[in-house]
Amino acid sequence: MDAADLSRATWRKSTYSNGGGECVEVADLEDGTRALRDSKKPGNGMLIFGSEAWTSFVAEIKSGQLG
């Protein structure tokens, strides 16, 4: 996969974030992928997910498989 263009990414935190600083942020990228990063250390890298991988990732979190 080519490097994602994050120059115009809009990052958002989960609505479940409690304000304690232990959050992840997600951005919907122009090519249909999604990026995920640590809100406390955004410069330390990120995960990039294709649409099918993102759907599976979120489903596994919701089901408690990655808890």
N, C-alpha and C positions, 0 to 999 in steps of 0.2 A: 504494500500500500504506500502511495506517495505521502509525503509529509502534508498534514492538514494545514490549511491557511486559517490561522486563528486571529488574524489582525482585526477582523470585524466580528469576532465571536461575542455574543452576549451571554454572560455567565449568570446562572441563577441558583439559589439554594432551595432545597426542599422546603415545602410548606410545613413539614414535620420537624424542621430544625427548631431547637429550643433556645437558641441564642447563646448557648454556652461555648461557642467557638469550635465545637467538634462536628463540623459539617463537611459535606462534599458539595461541589458545585457541578452543574451540567450545562453544556452548551450544545444547541442544535446547529450543526455546521451546514454550509451551503450545499455540500455534495450529498446530503442525506445522512451522514454519519453523526454520531454524538461523541462529545468529549467529556470526560469525568476527571475532576481534580480535587485535591485537598484544599479547602478554603483557607487553612492556616498557612500553607506553604505552596501557593500556586505556581511558583517557579521550579518546583521539584519534579515536574513531569506530570503526565496524565495518561489515562487510558482512552483509546479511540475505539468505538464500537460501530460496526455496520448495523443496519436496521434490524436484521434478524437476530444478531448477537445481542443487541440492546434489549429486544423483546424477551429473549430467553433469560438474560441477566436479571431484569426486573421481576420476571415471573419467579425465578429461583429465590430472590430476596423476599418477595411477598409470601412465598410458601414456607420460608424458614430454612431452606436448604443451605443458604450461605450465612445464616445468622451468626 
